[in-house]
Amino acid sequence: MARLKHQWFVPTSRSLRGVRSLTMCLAVNARRTVTETRLLQAAALSPDSG
């Protein structure tokens, strides 16, 4: 298991680096979408927003 996890932090091939990069990009974008949605909902409910 340690060798598998090692590949995440220090990928040994170009394809593994690409997979790691894509995964991180998708995770960050998904989290950003959730956060932005929550902020917009909170702003819409705020009494001083209108």
C-alpha distance matrix in Angstrom:
0.0 3.8 5.4 5.2 6.3 8.5 10.2 11.4 13.3 14.3 14.6 15.7 18.1 20.9 19.7 16.3 18.5 20.7 18.2 17.0 20.7 21.8 19.3 20.4 24.0 23.9 22.4 25.0 27.8 27.0 27.1 30.2 31.9 31.4 32.7 35.7 36.6 36.6 38.7 41.1 41.5 42.2 44.7 46.5 46.9 48.1 51.9 52.6 50.8 53.8
3.8 0.0 3.8 5.4 5.1 5.9 8.8 10.2 11.0 11.8 12.9 14.2 17.1 19.9 19.5 15.9 17.5 20.3 18.2 16.5 20.0 21.7 19.4 20.0 23.6 24.1 22.5 24.7 27.7 27.4 27.1 30.0 32.1 31.7 32.6 35.6 36.9 36.8 38.6 41.2 41.8 42.3 44.6 46.7 47.1 48.1 51.8 52.3 50.6 53.8
5.4 3.8 0.0 3.8 5.5 4.9 6.6 9.2 10.4 10.1 10.4 10.9 13.9 17.0 16.6 13.3 15.3 18.1 16.4 15.2 18.7 20.5 18.8 19.6 23.1 23.8 22.7 24.9 27.8 27.8 27.9 30.6 32.7 32.7 33.7 36.4 37.8 38.1 39.8 42.2 43.1 43.7 45.9 47.9 48.6 49.6 53.4 53.7 51.8 54.9
5.2 5.4 3.8 0.0 3.8 5.4 5.4 7.3 9.7 10.2 9.7 10.9 13.1 15.7 14.6 11.2 13.5 15.8 13.5 12.6 16.3 17.6 15.6 16.9 20.3 20.6 19.7 22.2 24.8 24.6 25.0 27.8 29.6 29.6 30.9 33.6 34.7 35.2 37.1 39.3 40.1 41.0 43.2 45.0 45.8 47.0 50.8 51.2 49.2 52.1
6.3 5.1 5.5 3.8 0.0 3.8 5.3 5.4 7.2 8.9 9.6 11.8 14.2 16.4 15.6 11.9 13.2 15.7 13.5 11.5 15.0 16.7 14.4 14.9 18.5 19.0 17.6 19.8 22.8 22.6 22.6 25.4 27.4 27.3 28.3 31.1 32.4 32.6 34.3 36.8 37.6 38.2 40.4 42.4 43.1 44.1 47.9 48.3 46.4 49.5
8.5 5.9 4.9 5.4 3.8 0.0 3.8 5.4 5.5 6.0 7.4 9.3 12.3 14.8 14.9 11.3 12.1 15.3 14.0 11.9 15.1 17.4 15.7 15.9 19.4 20.6 19.4 21.1 24.2 24.6 24.5 26.9 29.2 29.4 30.1 32.7 34.4 34.7 36.1 38.6 39.8 40.3 42.2 44.4 45.3 46.0 49.8 49.9 48.0 51.1
10.2 8.8 6.6 5.4 5.3 3.8 0.0 3.8 5.5 5.1 4.4 6.6 9.0 11.3 11.1 7.6 8.8 11.8 10.6 9.1 12.4 14.5 13.4 14.1 17.3 18.5 17.9 19.8 22.5 23.1 23.5 25.8 27.9 28.5 29.4 31.8 33.4 34.1 35.5 37.8 39.0 39.8 41.6 43.7 44.8 45.7 49.5 49.6 47.4 50.4
11.4 10.2 9.2 7.3 5.4 5.4 3.8 0.0 3.8 5.8 5.9 9.3 10.9 12.2 11.7 8.0 8.2 10.8 9.2 6.6 9.9 12.0 10.4 10.6 14.1 15.3 14.4 16.2 19.0 19.6 19.9 22.1 24.3 24.8 25.7 28.1 29.8 30.4 31.8 34.0 35.3 36.1 37.9 39.9 41.1 41.9 45.7 45.8 43.7 46.6
13.3 11.0 10.4 9.7 7.2 5.5 5.5 3.8 0.0 3.8 6.2 9.6 11.8 13.1 13.6 10.2 9.2 12.4 11.7 8.6 10.9 13.9 12.7 11.8 15.2 17.0 16.0 16.9 20.1 21.1 20.8 22.7 25.4 26.0 26.3 28.7 30.7 31.2 32.2 34.6 36.1 36.6 38.2 40.6 41.7 42.2 46.0 45.8 43.8 46.9
14.3 11.8 10.1 10.2 8.9 6.0 5.1 5.8 3.8 0.0 3.8 6.4 9.1 10.9 12.2 9.2 8.3 12.0 12.2 9.9 12.0 15.1 14.7 14.2 17.2 19.3 18.8 19.7 22.6 23.9 24.0 25.7 28.3 29.1 29.5 31.6 33.8 34.5 35.3 37.7 39.4 39.9 41.4 43.7 45.0 45.5 49.2 48.9 46.9 49.9
14.6 12.9 10.4 9.7 9.6 7.4 4.4 5.9 6.2 3.8 0.0 3.8 5.7 7.6 8.5 5.6 5.6 9.2 9.4 8.2 10.5 13.2 13.3 13.7 16.3 18.1 18.3 19.6 22.1 23.3 24.0 25.7 27.9 29.0 29.8 31.7 33.7 34.7 35.8 37.8 39.5 40.4 41.8 43.9 45.3 46.1 49.9 49.6 47.3 50.2
15.7 14.2 10.9 10.9 11.8 9.3 6.6 9.3 9.6 6.4 3.8 0.0 3.8 7.1 8.6 6.9 7.8 11.0 11.7 11.4 13.5 16.0 16.4 17.2 19.5 21.3 21.8 23.2 25.4 26.8 27.6 29.2 31.4 32.6 33.5 35.3 37.2 38.4 39.4 41.4 43.1 44.1 45.4 47.5 49.0 49.8 53.6 53.3 50.9 53.7
18.1 17.1 13.9 13.1 14.2 12.3 9.0 10.9 11.8 9.1 5.7 3.8 0.0 3.8 5.4 5.3 6.4 8.8 10.1 10.8 12.5 14.4 15.6 16.8 18.5 20.3 21.4 22.8 24.5 26.0 27.3 28.7 30.6 32.2 33.3 34.7 36.6 38.1 39.1 40.8 42.6 43.8 45.1 46.9 48.7 49.6 53.3 53.0 50.4 53.1
20.9 19.9 17.0 15.7 16.4 14.8 11.3 12.2 13.1 10.9 7.6 7.1 3.8 0.0 3.8 5.5 5.1 6.3 8.8 10.0 10.5 12.3 14.3 15.4 16.5 18.4 20.0 21.2 22.5 24.4 25.9 26.9 28.6 30.6 31.7 32.8 34.7 36.5 37.4 38.8 40.8 42.2 43.1 44.9 46.9 47.8 51.5 51.0 48.3 50.8
19.7 19.5 16.6 14.6 15.6 14.9 11.1 11.7 13.6 12.2 8.5 8.6 5.4 3.8 0.0 3.8 5.4 5.0 6.3 8.7 9.8 10.5 12.3 14.3 15.3 16.5 18.3 20.0 21.1 22.5 24.4 25.7 27.0 28.8 30.3 31.5 33.0 34.9 36.1 37.4 39.2 40.8 41.9 43.4 45.4 46.6 50.3 50.1 47.3 49.7
16.3 15.9 13.3 11.2 11.9 11.3 7.6 8.0 10.2 9.2 5.6 6.9 5.3 5.5 3.8 0.0 3.8 5.3 5.0 6.2 8.5 9.8 10.5 12.3 14.1 15.3 16.4 18.3 19.9 21.1 22.6 24.2 25.8 27.3 28.6 30.2 31.8 33.3 34.6 36.2 37.8 39.2 40.5 42.2 43.9 45.0 48.8 48.7 46.1 48.7
18.5 17.5 15.3 13.5 13.2 12.1 8.8 8.2 9.2 8.3 5.6 7.8 6.4 5.1 5.4 3.8 0.0 3.8 5.5 5.1 6.1 8.6 9.9 10.6 12.2 14.3 15.4 16.5 18.3 20.0 21.2 22.4 24.3 26.1 27.0 28.4 30.3 31.9 32.8 34.4 36.4 37.6 38.7 40.6 42.4 43.3 47.0 46.6 44.0 46.7
20.7 20.3 18.1 15.8 15.7 15.3 11.8 10.8 12.4 12.0 9.2 11.0 8.8 6.3 5.0 5.3 3.8 0.0 3.8 5.4 5.1 6.0 8.5 9.9 10.5 12.2 14.2 15.4 16.4 18.2 20.0 21.0 22.5 24.5 25.7 26.7 28.5 30.5 31.4 32.7 34.7 36.2 37.2 38.8 40.8 41.9 45.6 45.2 42.5 44.9
18.2 18.2 16.4 13.5 13.5 14.0 10.6 9.2 11.7 12.2 9.4 11.7 10.1 8.8 6.3 5.0 5.5 3.8 0.0 3.8 5.5 5.2 6.0 8.6 9.9 10.6 12.2 14.2 15.4 16.4 18.3 19.9 21.1 22.7 24.3 25.7 27.1 28.9 30.3 31.6 33.2 34.8 36.1 37.6 39.4 40.7 44.5 44.4 41.7 44.1
17.0 16.5 15.2 12.6 11.5 11.9 9.1 6.6 8.6 9.9 8.2 11.4 10.8 10.0 8.7 6.2 5.1 5.4 3.8 0.0 3.8 5.5 5.2 6.2 8.6 10.0 10.6 12.2 14.2 15.4 16.6 18.2 20.1 21.4 22.6 24.2 26.0 27.3 28.5 30.3 31.9 33.1 34.5 36.3 37.9 39.0 42.8 42.6 40.1 42.8
20.7 20.0 18.7 16.3 15.0 15.1 12.4 9.9 10.9 12.0 10.5 13.5 12.5 10.5 9.8 8.5 6.1 5.1 5.5 3.8 0.0 3.8 5.5 5.3 6.1 8.7 10.0 10.7 12.2 14.3 15.5 16.4 18.4 20.3 21.2 22.3 24.4 26.0 26.9 28.4 30.4 31.7 32.7 34.5 36.4 37.3 41.0 40.7 38.0 40.6
21.8 21.7 20.5 17.6 16.7 17.4 14.5 12.0 13.9 15.1 13.2 16.0 14.4 12.3 10.5 9.8 8.6 6.0 5.2 5.5 3.8 0.0 3.8 5.5 5.1 6.2 8.6 10.0 10.6 12.2 14.3 15.3 16.5 18.5 20.0 21.0 22.6 24.6 25.7 26.9 28.7 30.4 31.4 32.9 34.9 36.1 39.9 39.7 36.8 39.2
19.3 19.4 18.8 15.6 14.4 15.7 13.4 10.4 12.7 14.7 13.3 16.4 15.6 14.3 12.3 10.5 9.9 8.5 6.0 5.2 5.5 3.8 0.0 3.8 5.4 5.2 6.1 8.6 10.0 10.6 12.3 14.2 15.5 16.8 18.4 20.0 21.3 22.9 24.4 25.9 27.4 28.9 30.4 31.9 33.5 34.8 38.6 38.7 36.1 38.6
20.4 20.0 19.6 16.9 14.9 15.9 14.1 10.6 11.8 14.2 13.7 17.2 16.8 15.4 14.3 12.3 10.6 9.9 8.6 6.2 5.3 5.5 3.8 0.0 3.8 5.5 5.1 6.1 8.5 9.9 10.6 12.1 14.2 15.6 16.5 18.1 20.0 21.3 22.4 24.2 25.9 27.0 28.4 30.3 31.9 32.9 36.6 36.5 34.0 36.7
24.0 23.6 23.1 20.3 18.5 19.4 17.3 14.1 15.2 17.2 16.3 19.5 18.5 16.5 15.3 14.1 12.2 10.5 9.9 8.6 6.1 5.1 5.4 3.8 0.0 3.8 5.5 5.3 6.1 8.6 10.0 10.5 12.3 14.4 15.4 16.3 18.3 20.1 21.0 22.3 24.4 25.8 26.7 28.5 30.5 31.4 35.1 34.8 32.1 34.6
23.9 24.1 23.8 20.6 19.0 20.6 18.5 15.3 17.0 19.3 18.1 21.3 20.3 18.4 16.5 15.3 14.3 12.2 10.6 10.0 8.7 6.2 5.2 5.5 3.8 0.0 3.8 5.5 5.2 6.1 8.6 9.8 10.6 12.5 14.3 15.3 16.6 18.6 20.0 21.1 22.7 24.5 25.7 27.1 29.0 30.4 34.1 34.1 31.3 33.7
22.4 22.5 22.7 19.7 17.6 19.4 17.9 14.4 16.0 18.8 18.3 21.8 21.4 20.0 18.3 16.4 15.4 14.2 12.2 10.6 10.0 8.6 6.1 5.1 5.5 3.8 0.0 3.8 5.5 5.2 6.2 8.6 10.0 10.9 12.4 14.3 15.6 16.9 18.5 20.2 21.5 22.8 24.5 26.1 27.5 28.8 32.6 32.8 30.3 33.0
25.0 24.7 24.9 22.2 19.8 21.1 19.8 16.2 16.9 19.7 19.6 23.2 22.8 21.2 20.0 18.3 16.5 15.4 14.2 12.2 10.7 10.0 8.6 6.1 5.3 5.5 3.8 0.0 3.8 5.5 5.2 6.1 8.6 10.1 10.5 12.1 14.2 15.5 16.4 18.2 20.0 21.1 22.3 24.3 25.9 26.8 30.6 30.4 27.9 30.7
27.8 27.7 27.8 24.8 22.8 24.2 22.5 19.0 20.1 22.6 22.1 25.4 24.5 22.5 21.1 19.9 18.3 16.4 15.4 14.2 12.2 10.6 10.0 8.5 6.1 5.2 5.5 3.8 0.0 3.8 5.4 5.0 6.2 8.7 9.8 10.4 12.2 14.3 15.2 16.3 18.3 19.9 20.9 22.4 24.5 25.6 29.3 29.1 26.3 28.8
27.0 27.4 27.8 24.6 22.6 24.6 23.1 19.6 21.1 23.9 23.3 26.8 26.0 24.4 22.5 21.1 20.0 18.2 16.4 15.4 14.3 12.2 10.6 9.9 8.6 6.1 5.2 5.5 3.8 0.0 3.8 5.4 5.2 6.4 8.8 10.1 10.8 12.6 14.5 15.6 16.8 18.7 20.2 21.4 23.1 24.6 28.4 28.7 26.0 28.4
27.1 27.1 27.9 25.0 22.6 24.5 23.5 19.9 20.8 24.0 24.0 27.6 27.3 25.9 24.4 22.6 21.2 20.0 18.3 16.6 15.5 14.3 12.3 10.6 10.0 8.6 6.2 5.2 5.4 3.8 0.0 3.8 5.4 5.2 6.2 8.6 10.0 10.8 12.4 14.3 15.5 16.7 18.4 20.1 21.4 22.6 26.5 26.8 24.4 27.1
30.2 30.0 30.6 27.8 25.4 26.9 25.8 22.1 22.7 25.7 25.7 29.2 28.7 26.9 25.7 24.2 22.4 21.0 19.9 18.2 16.4 15.3 14.2 12.1 10.5 9.8 8.6 6.1 5.0 5.4 3.8 0.0 3.8 5.5 5.1 6.0 8.5 9.9 10.5 12.1 14.2 15.3 16.3 18.2 20.1 20.9 24.7 24.5 21.9 24.7
31.9 32.1 32.7 29.6 27.4 29.2 27.9 24.3 25.4 28.3 27.9 31.4 30.6 28.6 27.0 25.8 24.3 22.5 21.1 20.1 18.4 16.5 15.5 14.2 12.3 10.6 10.0 8.6 6.2 5.2 5.4 3.8 0.0 3.8 5.5 5.2 6.1 8.6 9.9 10.6 12.2 14.2 15.3 16.5 18.5 20.0 23.6 23.8 20.9 23.3
31.4 31.7 32.7 29.6 27.3 29.4 28.5 24.8 26.0 29.1 29.0 32.6 32.2 30.6 28.8 27.3 26.1 24.5 22.7 21.4 20.3 18.5 16.8 15.6 14.4 12.5 10.9 10.1 8.7 6.4 5.2 5.5 3.8 0.0 3.8 5.6 5.2 6.3 8.7 10.0 10.7 12.4 14.3 15.5 16.8 18.5 22.2 22.9 20.4 22.9
32.7 32.6 33.7 30.9 28.3 30.1 29.4 25.7 26.3 29.5 29.8 33.5 33.3 31.7 30.3 28.6 27.0 25.7 24.3 22.6 21.2 20.0 18.4 16.5 15.4 14.3 12.4 10.5 9.8 8.8 6.2 5.1 5.5 3.8 0.0 3.8 5.4 5.2 6.2 8.6 9.9 10.6 12.3 14.3 15.5 16.5 20.3 20.6 18.3 21.2
35.7 35.6 36.4 33.6 31.1 32.7 31.8 28.1 28.7 31.6 31.7 35.3 34.7 32.8 31.5 30.2 28.4 26.7 25.7 24.2 22.3 21.0 20.0 18.1 16.3 15.3 14.3 12.1 10.4 10.1 8.6 6.0 5.2 5.6 3.8 0.0 3.8 5.4 5.1 6.1 8.6 9.8 10.5 12.2 14.3 15.2 18.9 18.8 16.1 18.7
36.6 36.9 37.8 34.7 32.4 34.4 33.4 29.8 30.7 33.8 33.7 37.2 36.6 34.7 33.0 31.8 30.3 28.5 27.1 26.0 24.4 22.6 21.3 20.0 18.3 16.6 15.6 14.2 12.2 10.8 10.0 8.5 6.1 5.2 5.4 3.8 0.0 3.8 5.5 5.2 6.2 8.6 9.9 10.6 12.5 14.3 17.9 18.5 15.7 17.9
36.6 36.8 38.1 35.2 32.6 34.7 34.1 30.4 31.2 34.5 34.7 38.4 38.1 36.5 34.9 33.3 31.9 30.5 28.9 27.3 26.0 24.6 22.9 21.3 20.1 18.6 16.9 15.5 14.3 12.6 10.8 9.9 8.6 6.3 5.2 5.4 3.8 0.0 3.8 5.5 5.1 6.1 8.6 9.9 10.7 12.3 16.0 17.0 14.8 17.5
38.7 38.6 39.8 37.1 34.3 36.1 35.5 31.8 32.2 35.3 35.8 39.4 39.1 37.4 36.1 34.6 32.8 31.4 30.3 28.5 26.9 25.7 24.4 22.4 21.0 20.0 18.5 16.4 15.2 14.5 12.4 10.5 9.9 8.7 6.2 5.1 5.5 3.8 0.0 3.8 5.4 5.1 6.1 8.6 10.0 10.5 14.2 14.4 12.1 15.2
41.1 41.2 42.2 39.3 36.8 38.6 37.8 34.0 34.6 37.7 37.8 41.4 40.8 38.8 37.4 36.2 34.4 32.7 31.6 30.3 28.4 26.9 25.9 24.2 22.3 21.1 20.2 18.2 16.3 15.6 14.3 12.1 10.6 10.0 8.6 6.1 5.2 5.5 3.8 0.0 3.8 5.4 5.1 6.2 8.7 9.9 13.3 13.5 10.5 12.9
41.5 41.8 43.1 40.1 37.6 39.8 39.0 35.3 36.1 39.4 39.5 43.1 42.6 40.8 39.2 37.8 36.4 34.7 33.2 31.9 30.4 28.7 27.4 25.9 24.4 22.7 21.5 20.0 18.3 16.8 15.5 14.2 12.2 10.7 9.9 8.6 6.2 5.1 5.4 3.8 0.0 3.8 5.4 5.1 6.4 8.7 12.1 13.4 10.9 13.1
42.2 42.3 43.7 41.0 38.2 40.3 39.8 36.1 36.6 39.9 40.4 44.1 43.8 42.2 40.8 39.2 37.6 36.2 34.8 33.1 31.7 30.4 28.9 27.0 25.8 24.5 22.8 21.1 19.9 18.7 16.7 15.3 14.2 12.4 10.6 9.8 8.6 6.1 5.1 5.4 3.8 0.0 3.8 5.4 5.2 6.2 9.9 11.1 9.5 12.4
44.7 44.6 45.9 43.2 40.4 42.2 41.6 37.9 38.2 41.4 41.8 45.4 45.1 43.1 41.9 40.5 38.7 37.2 36.1 34.5 32.7 31.4 30.4 28.4 26.7 25.7 24.5 22.3 20.9 20.2 18.4 16.3 15.3 14.3 12.3 10.5 9.9 8.6 6.1 5.1 5.4 3.8 0.0 3.8 5.4 5.1 8.5 8.6 6.2 9.3
46.5 46.7 47.9 45.0 42.4 44.4 43.7 39.9 40.6 43.7 43.9 47.5 46.9 44.9 43.4 42.2 40.6 38.8 37.6 36.3 34.5 32.9 31.9 30.3 28.5 27.1 26.1 24.3 22.4 21.4 20.1 18.2 16.5 15.5 14.3 12.2 10.6 9.9 8.6 6.2 5.1 5.4 3.8 0.0 3.8 5.6 8.1 9.2 6.4 8.0
46.9 47.1 48.6 45.8 43.1 45.3 44.8 41.1 41.7 45.0 45.3 49.0 48.7 46.9 45.4 43.9 42.4 40.8 39.4 37.9 36.4 34.9 33.5 31.9 30.5 29.0 27.5 25.9 24.5 23.1 21.4 20.1 18.5 16.8 15.5 14.3 12.5 10.7 10.0 8.7 6.4 5.2 5.4 3.8 0.0 3.8 6.3 8.7 7.6 9.3
48.1 48.1 49.6 47.0 44.1 46.0 45.7 41.9 42.2 45.5 46.1 49.8 49.6 47.8 46.6 45.0 43.3 41.9 40.7 39.0 37.3 36.1 34.8 32.9 31.4 30.4 28.8 26.8 25.6 24.6 22.6 20.9 20.0 18.5 16.5 15.2 14.3 12.3 10.5 9.9 8.7 6.2 5.1 5.6 3.8 0.0 3.8 5.5 5.4 8.1
51.9 51.8 53.4 50.8 47.9 49.8 49.5 45.7 46.0 49.2 49.9 53.6 53.3 51.5 50.3 48.8 47.0 45.6 44.5 42.8 41.0 39.9 38.6 36.6 35.1 34.1 32.6 30.6 29.3 28.4 26.5 24.7 23.6 22.2 20.3 18.9 17.9 16.0 14.2 13.3 12.1 9.9 8.5 8.1 6.3 3.8 0.0 3.8 5.6 7.0
52.6 52.3 53.7 51.2 48.3 49.9 49.6 45.8 45.8 48.9 49.6 53.3 53.0 51.0 50.1 48.7 46.6 45.2 44.4 42.6 40.7 39.7 38.7 36.5 34.8 34.1 32.8 30.4 29.1 28.7 26.8 24.5 23.8 22.9 20.6 18.8 18.5 17.0 14.4 13.5 13.4 11.1 8.6 9.2 8.7 5.5 3.8 0.0 3.8 5.7
50.8 50.6 51.8 49.2 46.4 48.0 47.4 43.7 43.8 46.9 47.3 50.9 50.4 48.3 47.3 46.1 44.0 42.5 41.7 40.1 38.0 36.8 36.1 34.0 32.1 31.3 30.3 27.9 26.3 26.0 24.4 21.9 20.9 20.4 18.3 16.1 15.7 14.8 12.1 10.5 10.9 9.5 6.2 6.4 7.6 5.4 5.6 3.8 0.0 3.8
53.8 53.8 54.9 52.1 49.5 51.1 50.4 46.6 46.9 49.9 50.2 53.7 53.1 50.8 49.7 48.7 46.7 44.9 44.1 42.8 40.6 39.2 38.6 36.7 34.6 33.7 33.0 30.7 28.8 28.4 27.1 24.7 23.3 22.9 21.2 18.7 17.9 17.5 15.2 12.9 13.1 12.4 9.3 8.0 9.3 8.1 7.0 5.7 3.8 0.0
